[in-house]
Amino acid sequence: MERVGEEVWGIVDFALNDMHCLARDCARDEVARKFVAPALELIMLDKALEGKFDGKETLLWFGEMYATAIAGDGTVEPREVVLAVGGELGGGAALLRLAALRLFNDLLPDGLKFDMHMYMVGGKNYVITAYGEDAARLMRLLAVSAPSASGGYLSPKFEGLVEKAQVEVRLGGIRRTEGGLVAADLIISEGGADVKYNVYLRKEIELQFISTDRGRAELAARLLRLAGVDAEVKKAGNRDVWYVWASTDGLATGRKELRDVLAEIVREALAKDWVDAGKAERWLDKLEGGITLREGWPKYHVGLTEGALVVRYASTDPEGIKQVAQRLEAMGLEEGRHFSVKTPEGGKKGYVYILKEGLAYAAWLSVHGSGDQQKLAAEFVDLILERAREEGEDVRKKAEEIVKRGREVDSLRLTDVRGAEVFVGAGGTS
């Protein structure tokens, strides 16, 4: 069925023009809603094919609506995506859904088109299913369009979609501003959607997207996350302006496609003598090698401030701060003795501060602890050391010194450990 037949449009007319009758006869609003949503989707898609709606925006709208339907009544498996439509008049509602998917495919480029199959199960229920490569292509679209907020999808069913994404990253051009600042345009695209970001070379590499359209900012954050970078949408003060921002360490955790384009920007600026050679070399070391993330652990920035070791991870998400504090407690650290907590308020970041004895005590627990406590402490200490090595020789030496003292000291008070203060938070690098 390349285009929607007359019988389907008849169901659409019935759904939109006779809803009072449908709702009255079925006596439940949820039955009526089964018809209204796909009927409106069909009209939207048909208008997009006629050029009356923007094609790319329509892809995102439909993808979000379909993802919402799957979040409520469907499943997403590694090689299968299923939408269930059941209850009274389920066959008619499923037919509308299938017809909408056929029209949706007409808007897609060839590399993203997918096939769907409809089956009856249990005598009155229906499922619409994509398998294998068709499911993989659909997942790429859902990865871009599924509703999300605060750095994650609104439904846990979609958490695995990040792995299915095949983001393309390209350079739009590099220039110097009137003030002498190096600037470049970077475009990330996937699933028929693309966003242009601004990249600036200051004290660090900074990538940003700013818009008065929050939906567009959410898309920018989502694409950046698909490129491997932890990103959140934030509001600029009291204005209706939304932005997404990431800097060197966060960008260096991204996919190779992203890191390669950022490295190209740095190399071109260096060739034009627009940036300091030492600074450029430091950036390139991070971008070419990447910065390590471990599954299940937050992303830490490790560095030195006035000679003290700083491990910093901050977030505007109160739940993220709570989770980090709970993990430290599970490790054996005590709030008030080894770390303190600042809860985020008013959209500002919160932190968990690990005091100078905290890292050393974690090192002690990694050797002398037991069970899950020892395992958590060992993973934490190894991660901090790994990140410290990525940050350079001075940071590595400071971190290894603190950990060595902590592992070797006999007293649980660890009073002989000096010269380190570690700040830890959750949800986004500051």
Backbone torsions as a table, in degrees:
resi	resn	phi	psi	omega
1	MET	NA	97.7	-177.0
2	GLU	-75.9	-35.4	177.1
3	ARG	-129.8	160.5	-176.7
4	VAL	-70.8	130.9	-178.0
5	GLY	-80.3	170.4	-178.1
6	GLU	-63.2	-31.7	-178.4
7	GLU	-66.0	-32.0	178.2
8	VAL	-70.7	-42.3	178.1
9	TRP	-64.3	-27.0	175.1
10	GLY	-65.5	-39.2	176.9
11	ILE	-67.1	-37.9	177.4
12	VAL	-60.7	-47.6	178.4
13	ASP	-58.6	-42.2	179.5
14	PHE	-62.9	-44.8	-176.5
15	ALA	-64.1	-39.1	-175.0
16	LEU	-88.4	-29.9	-175.0
17	ASN	-96.3	-21.3	-174.4
18	ASP	-122.6	33.1	-177.3
19	MET	-64.3	-33.0	179.0
20	HIS	-61.1	-44.0	178.8
21	CYS	-65.7	-43.3	-178.4
22	LEU	-63.0	-47.2	-179.1
23	ALA	-65.5	-38.1	-178.5
24	ARG	-66.7	-44.2	-176.8
25	ASP	-70.2	-37.0	-177.5
26	CYS	-87.4	-22.5	175.1
27	ALA	66.5	14.0	177.4
28	ARG	-142.6	132.2	-178.1
29	ASP	-64.6	-31.2	-176.2
30	GLU	-64.6	-26.7	176.4
31	VAL	-69.6	-43.8	178.8
32	ALA	-62.0	-40.3	-177.9
33	ARG	-64.6	-27.6	177.5
34	LYS	-59.5	-29.7	-178.5
35	PHE	-92.5	-37.8	-174.0
36	VAL	-63.8	-47.9	-175.9
37	ALA	-59.0	-54.2	179.5
38	PRO	-67.5	-28.2	177.4
39	ALA	-64.7	-44.2	177.4
40	LEU	-66.8	-36.9	176.5
41	GLU	-60.9	-42.5	179.2
42	LEU	-60.4	-43.0	-179.9
43	ILE	-64.9	-43.6	179.7
44	MET	-61.8	-46.2	-178.6
45	LEU	-64.9	-39.7	179.7
46	ASP	-64.0	-41.0	178.6
47	LYS	-66.8	-36.3	178.0
48	ALA	-64.0	-39.6	178.5
49	LEU	-66.3	-26.3	177.2
50	GLU	-85.1	-1.4	179.6
51	GLY	84.4	10.7	-178.6
52	LYS	-86.3	-17.6	173.8
53	PHE	-123.1	153.1	175.2
54	ASP	-66.5	128.3	-175.3
55	GLY	-62.5	-45.4	-178.2
56	LYS	-66.6	-40.1	177.8
57	GLU	-64.7	-38.2	179.3
58	THR	-63.4	-39.7	177.2
59	LEU	-57.7	-43.4	-179.4
60	LEU	-69.4	-41.9	179.3
61	TRP	-60.8	-50.5	-177.9
62	PHE	-65.0	-42.7	179.4
63	GLY	-58.0	-41.0	178.7
64	GLU	-66.3	-42.5	179.7
65	MET	-65.4	-42.1	-179.6
66	TYR	-68.7	-39.3	177.1
67	ALA	-62.0	-39.0	178.0
68	THR	-62.1	-40.1	178.1
69	ALA	-64.2	-42.5	179.5
70	ILE	-66.8	-38.3	179.0
71	ALA	-58.6	-35.4	-179.9
72	GLY	-83.6	-43.0	-173.4
73	ASP	-138.9	63.7	179.5
74	GLY	-170.5	-179.7	178.6
75	THR	-139.3	152.9	175.2
76	VAL	-128.2	110.4	178.6
77	GLU	-110.3	170.2	-177.6
78	PRO	-53.7	-35.6	-178.5
79	ARG	-131.2	29.5	-177.8
80	GLU	-159.0	135.9	173.2
81	VAL	-124.8	128.5	-174.4
82	VAL	-129.2	134.2	169.4
83	LEU	-116.5	126.0	-179.9
84	ALA	-99.2	136.4	176.0
85	VAL	-131.4	113.9	-175.0
86	GLY	-130.9	-172.3	177.7
87	GLY	79.2	-166.7	-178.8
88	GLU	-61.4	139.3	177.7
89	LEU	58.4	24.8	-178.5
90	GLY	-62.3	-33.0	-179.6
91	GLY	-63.1	-41.6	179.3
92	GLY	-66.6	-42.2	178.7
93	ALA	-65.4	-39.7	178.8
94	ALA	-65.4	-37.6	177.8
95	LEU	-62.0	-40.3	177.3
96	LEU	-63.7	-42.4	178.8
97	ARG	-60.9	-45.3	-179.0
98	LEU	-64.9	-40.1	178.3
99	ALA	-63.7	-39.5	178.4
100	ALA	-63.4	-39.9	178.2
101	LEU	-64.2	-35.0	177.3
102	ARG	-65.5	-43.6	177.4
103	LEU	-66.0	-38.4	179.0
104	PHE	-57.5	-40.9	179.8
105	ASN	-62.3	-30.5	179.0
106	ASP	-64.7	-23.1	179.6
107	LEU	-86.6	-15.2	-172.3
108	LEU	-86.6	147.2	170.1
109	PRO	-65.8	158.9	-174.2
110	ASP	-55.7	-37.8	-176.9
111	GLY	-68.8	-10.7	-178.7
112	LEU	-115.1	-3.7	-179.8
113	LYS	-65.0	144.5	-178.9
114	PHE	-140.4	157.2	-179.9
115	ASP	-107.0	146.4	179.2
116	MET	-127.3	151.3	179.1
117	HIS	-127.6	142.2	-179.7
118	MET	-114.2	134.3	-179.8
119	TYR	-132.1	149.2	171.1
120	MET	-92.9	135.0	177.0
121	VAL	-130.4	136.6	175.6
122	GLY	69.6	16.8	174.6
123	GLY	88.7	-28.9	-178.2
124	LYS	-139.2	-11.0	179.9
125	ASN	-98.2	155.1	-176.9
126	TYR	-132.7	149.5	172.9
127	VAL	-128.9	141.0	174.6
128	ILE	-111.7	122.1	-167.3
129	THR	-131.5	140.3	170.0
130	ALA	-116.1	137.9	-177.4
131	TYR	-119.1	157.6	168.2
132	GLY	53.3	-126.8	-178.2
133	GLU	-65.7	-32.0	175.4
134	ASP	-63.0	-42.2	177.8
135	ALA	-64.3	-39.7	-179.7
136	ALA	-62.7	-40.6	179.0
137	ARG	-68.4	-39.1	176.8
138	LEU	-64.1	-39.1	179.5
139	MET	-63.8	-34.3	176.6
140	ARG	-61.7	-39.5	178.1
141	LEU	-68.6	-42.2	-180.0
142	LEU	-66.8	-32.9	178.9
143	ALA	-58.7	-33.6	-179.5
144	VAL	-84.4	-36.6	-168.1
145	SER	-105.4	-15.1	-178.5
146	ALA	-61.0	137.2	-177.8
147	PRO	-57.4	138.4	-179.3
148	SER	-149.2	164.8	176.4
149	ALA	-168.1	153.0	175.6
150	SER	53.8	38.4	173.3
151	GLY	84.0	10.1	178.7
152	GLY	-155.4	162.5	177.1
153	TYR	-70.3	149.6	-178.6
154	LEU	-71.8	-20.1	175.3
155	SER	-118.4	132.4	178.7
156	PRO	-64.4	-13.7	178.6
157	LYS	-61.9	-22.4	-173.8
158	PHE	-102.0	4.2	-175.0
159	GLU	-60.8	-31.8	-178.5
160	GLY	-78.4	-3.8	-175.7
161	LEU	-69.1	-24.9	-179.0
162	VAL	-56.7	-38.4	-178.3
163	GLU	-68.3	-24.0	-177.5
164	LYS	-83.7	-16.6	-175.0
165	ALA	-66.3	145.0	177.2
166	GLN	-125.7	64.5	-173.6
167	VAL	-63.1	144.1	172.6
168	GLU	-109.3	132.3	179.2
169	VAL	-122.4	129.1	-179.7
170	ARG	-140.1	155.5	-178.8
171	LEU	-91.3	129.6	-179.7
172	GLY	-95.1	-7.2	-178.9
173	GLY	137.7	151.9	179.6
174	ILE	-126.3	144.7	-174.2
175	ARG	-156.0	173.0	170.9
176	ARG	-114.5	136.9	178.2
177	THR	-78.6	171.8	179.3
178	GLU	-59.7	-27.8	178.5
179	GLY	-85.8	3.1	178.3
180	GLY	88.7	5.6	-179.3
181	LEU	-78.8	137.7	176.4
182	VAL	-80.3	125.7	-178.6
183	ALA	-132.9	151.5	178.9
184	ALA	-149.0	157.0	174.1
185	ASP	-102.9	132.3	179.1
186	LEU	-127.6	130.2	-177.3
187	ILE	-114.4	128.9	173.8
188	ILE	-114.5	131.7	-178.9
189	SER	-137.7	150.0	175.0
190	GLU	-170.3	146.2	174.5
191	GLY	59.2	31.5	179.7
192	GLY	83.0	-0.1	179.1
193	ALA	-113.2	147.9	175.7
194	ASP	-146.7	153.1	-179.8
195	VAL	-138.4	137.4	175.5
196	LYS	-99.2	127.8	179.3
197	TYR	-110.6	155.2	172.8
198	ASN	-98.8	134.0	176.9
199	VAL	-116.9	130.8	179.0
200	TYR	-125.0	140.9	175.4
201	LEU	-103.4	101.7	178.4
202	ARG	-115.3	-129.8	172.0
203	LYS	-68.0	-27.3	175.1
204	GLU	-133.0	169.3	168.9
205	ILE	-76.8	127.2	-179.2
206	GLU	-124.0	128.7	175.3
207	LEU	-114.5	133.6	-179.1
208	GLN	-146.2	155.0	172.4
209	PHE	-136.4	131.0	-178.5
210	ILE	-129.5	135.1	-179.8
211	SER	-156.8	153.2	171.5
212	THR	-85.7	-5.0	179.7
213	ASP	-100.9	106.8	-177.0
214	ARG	-63.4	-36.3	179.0
215	GLY	-59.9	-40.3	178.4
216	ARG	-67.4	-37.1	177.2
217	ALA	-66.4	-38.2	177.0
218	GLU	-62.6	-39.1	176.7
219	LEU	-63.5	-42.3	178.8
220	ALA	-60.5	-42.6	178.5
221	ALA	-66.4	-40.2	-178.6
222	ARG	-64.1	-45.1	178.9
223	LEU	-64.2	-37.5	178.7
224	LEU	-66.6	-38.1	176.5
225	ARG	-65.5	-38.0	177.6
226	LEU	-65.1	-24.7	175.8
227	ALA	-85.4	6.1	172.9
228	GLY	96.5	9.2	-176.0
229	VAL	-110.8	129.9	176.2
230	ASP	-67.3	116.9	-174.4
231	ALA	-140.1	141.8	177.0
232	GLU	-132.0	152.6	174.1
233	VAL	-86.7	133.0	179.1
234	LYS	-130.6	153.9	-179.2
235	LYS	-95.7	138.2	179.9
236	ALA	-85.2	93.8	178.5
237	GLY	61.8	-137.6	179.9
238	ASN	-94.5	3.3	-178.9
239	ARG	-84.1	157.5	174.9
240	ASP	-83.9	59.9	178.7
241	VAL	-127.1	132.7	-176.2
242	TRP	-120.4	144.4	-177.4
243	TYR	-142.4	157.4	174.4
244	VAL	-126.5	134.2	-173.3
245	TRP	-142.9	141.3	174.3
246	ALA	-149.2	150.4	179.8
247	SER	-123.7	-171.2	-166.0
248	THR	-49.1	-55.8	-174.8
249	ASP	-63.0	-42.4	178.0
250	GLY	-64.1	-42.5	180.0
251	LEU	-65.8	-32.9	-178.6
252	ALA	-72.3	-9.4	173.8
253	THR	-85.9	-7.2	-173.1
254	GLY	-74.0	178.9	178.5
255	ARG	-66.0	158.7	-178.4
256	LYS	-59.5	-36.0	179.9
257	GLU	-57.5	-42.8	179.6
258	LEU	-71.2	-46.0	-177.6
259	ARG	-62.9	-35.5	179.2
260	ASP	-63.9	-41.5	180.0
261	VAL	-69.8	-39.8	176.8
262	LEU	-63.0	-40.4	177.4
263	ALA	-64.2	-35.4	177.1
264	GLU	-62.7	-39.0	177.8
265	ILE	-63.0	-45.9	-178.8
266	VAL	-63.4	-44.5	-178.4
267	ARG	-63.8	-40.9	-179.6
268	GLU	-66.5	-40.7	177.6
269	ALA	-64.8	-38.0	178.7
270	LEU	-66.4	-41.2	179.9
271	ALA	-63.1	-31.1	179.2
272	LYS	-88.2	2.5	-179.1
273	ASP	61.8	38.2	179.7
274	TRP	-95.6	-13.9	-179.9
275	VAL	-133.6	156.6	177.9
276	ASP	-65.7	135.9	-175.6
277	ALA	-63.7	-41.0	179.8
278	GLY	-63.8	-43.2	178.4
279	LYS	-63.4	-44.4	-179.4
280	ALA	-62.2	-39.9	179.4
281	GLU	-63.8	-39.9	178.3
282	ARG	-63.8	-43.6	177.8
283	TRP	-61.9	-45.1	-177.5
284	LEU	-64.8	-36.4	176.5
285	ASP	-58.5	-43.1	-179.8
286	LYS	-70.0	-43.8	-176.9
287	LEU	-68.7	-39.1	-177.1
288	GLU	-75.6	-35.9	179.6
289	GLY	-87.6	-25.4	-175.5
290	GLY	77.5	159.3	176.6
291	ILE	-111.5	135.1	-171.2
292	THR	-75.9	135.2	167.7
293	LEU	-119.8	140.1	176.4
294	ARG	-109.4	139.1	-178.5
295	GLU	-59.1	132.7	177.0
296	GLY	87.2	-6.8	-179.4
297	TRP	-114.3	148.8	177.5
298	PRO	-71.3	167.6	-179.4
299	LYS	-93.1	116.9	-176.6
300	TYR	-101.6	141.7	166.0
301	HIS	-96.9	127.9	-178.4
302	VAL	-118.5	130.8	179.4
303	GLY	-165.0	-170.6	179.0
304	LEU	-118.0	137.3	173.1
305	THR	-130.2	112.4	-177.3
306	GLU	52.3	40.8	176.3
307	GLY	85.9	-9.2	-179.2
308	ALA	-96.2	143.3	177.8
309	LEU	-72.7	130.8	-179.6
310	VAL	-124.9	119.6	172.4
311	VAL	-113.9	109.9	-167.8
312	ARG	-123.9	131.1	176.7
313	TYR	-149.3	115.9	-171.0
314	ALA	-124.5	157.8	-179.0
315	SER	-154.4	153.9	171.0
316	THR	-89.2	-1.6	-176.1
317	ASP	-92.8	110.1	-179.5
318	PRO	-59.9	-35.4	-178.9
319	GLU	-66.2	-37.4	177.4
320	GLY	-63.5	-41.7	177.1
321	ILE	-61.6	-42.2	-179.7
322	LYS	-62.7	-42.2	-178.5
323	GLN	-64.5	-40.0	178.7
324	VAL	-64.9	-43.4	179.1
325	ALA	-62.1	-40.7	179.1
326	GLN	-64.7	-37.1	178.7
327	ARG	-66.8	-40.1	178.3
328	LEU	-63.5	-39.6	177.6
329	GLU	-65.6	-39.6	177.5
330	ALA	-64.3	-28.3	178.8
331	MET	-74.1	-22.7	-179.4
332	GLY	116.6	-2.1	178.4
333	LEU	-80.6	150.7	-177.2
334	GLU	-113.5	132.4	176.6
335	GLU	-66.8	136.8	-178.0
336	GLY	92.7	-27.5	178.2
337	ARG	-105.8	-43.3	-178.3
338	HIS	-112.1	-22.0	178.7
339	PHE	-156.4	159.4	174.8
340	SER	-130.5	159.1	-173.0
341	VAL	-121.3	134.8	171.2
342	LYS	-119.6	114.1	-177.6
343	THR	-79.2	136.0	179.2
344	PRO	-66.5	141.2	179.3
345	GLU	-139.9	145.6	174.3
346	GLY	59.7	31.7	179.6
347	GLY	81.3	-2.8	178.1
348	LYS	-88.1	157.9	-177.0
349	LYS	-71.6	148.0	170.0
350	GLY	-109.8	169.6	-176.9
351	TYR	-141.6	159.3	160.8
352	VAL	-115.7	121.7	-179.4
353	TYR	-99.8	120.0	172.2
354	ILE	-92.6	123.2	-178.0
355	LEU	-71.6	170.4	-171.7
356	LYS	-63.3	-26.2	174.2
357	GLU	-78.2	-15.6	-172.3
358	GLY	-64.8	-50.1	-179.9
359	LEU	-64.2	-40.6	179.1
360	ALA	-63.6	-39.4	179.4
361	TYR	-68.3	-37.4	175.1
362	ALA	-61.0	-39.4	177.2
363	ALA	-63.2	-41.4	177.5
364	TRP	-61.7	-44.3	179.9
365	LEU	-64.8	-31.0	-178.8
366	SER	-65.7	-19.9	179.0
367	VAL	-105.5	-44.1	-170.6
368	HIS	-104.2	-3.7	177.8
369	GLY	-75.7	-170.7	-179.5
370	SER	-146.1	155.0	173.6
371	GLY	59.2	-142.3	-178.2
372	ASP	-62.3	-32.1	179.5
373	GLN	-61.0	-47.7	179.3
374	GLN	-64.0	-41.0	-179.7
375	LYS	-62.3	-45.8	179.0
376	LEU	-61.7	-45.6	-178.7
377	ALA	-63.2	-42.1	-179.7
378	ALA	-63.6	-42.4	178.9
379	GLU	-63.7	-42.3	-179.6
380	PHE	-62.6	-48.2	-178.2
381	VAL	-65.4	-42.9	178.9
382	ASP	-61.5	-39.5	179.8
383	LEU	-65.2	-43.0	179.4
384	ILE	-63.3	-41.6	178.4
385	LEU	-65.0	-39.6	179.4
386	GLU	-63.0	-45.2	179.1
387	ARG	-66.6	-36.7	179.5
388	ALA	-63.3	-40.8	178.7
389	ARG	-63.7	-34.7	178.8
390	GLU	-69.2	-21.3	-176.0
391	GLU	-90.0	-8.0	177.1
392	GLY	123.6	170.2	-171.8
393	GLU	-64.4	-43.6	-178.4
394	ASP	-63.3	-44.1	179.7
395	VAL	-65.8	-41.9	179.8
396	ARG	-59.2	-47.5	-178.1
397	LYS	-61.4	-42.8	-178.5
398	LYS	-64.5	-45.0	-179.3
399	ALA	-65.4	-43.4	-179.3
400	GLU	-65.6	-34.3	178.0
401	GLU	-63.3	-47.1	-178.9
402	ILE	-64.2	-44.6	-177.9
403	VAL	-66.3	-40.4	179.9
404	LYS	-61.0	-45.0	178.8
405	ARG	-63.9	-41.2	-179.7
406	GLY	-64.1	-39.9	-178.8
407	ARG	-69.1	-31.2	-173.1
408	GLU	-91.5	-24.1	-173.3
409	VAL	-66.4	145.1	-178.7
410	ASP	-88.8	-35.6	-174.9
411	SER	-79.2	135.1	177.5
412	LEU	-69.1	-14.3	-179.8
413	ARG	-75.7	-25.1	178.0
414	LEU	53.5	37.8	-175.0
415	THR	-74.7	-11.9	-178.7
416	ASP	-91.5	5.4	178.6
417	VAL	-92.4	122.5	-177.2
418	ARG	-134.0	163.1	167.9
419	GLY	88.4	12.3	177.8
420	ALA	-139.7	138.3	171.8
421	GLU	-137.0	127.9	-171.9
422	VAL	-117.8	128.5	179.3
423	PHE	-108.6	126.5	178.8
424	VAL	-131.8	136.6	173.2
425	GLY	-139.2	-162.0	-176.8
426	ALA	-145.8	148.7	166.8
427	GLY	101.2	-12.0	178.7
428	GLY	174.6	141.2	-177.6
429	THR	-81.9	132.5	179.2
430	SER	-92.8	NA	NA
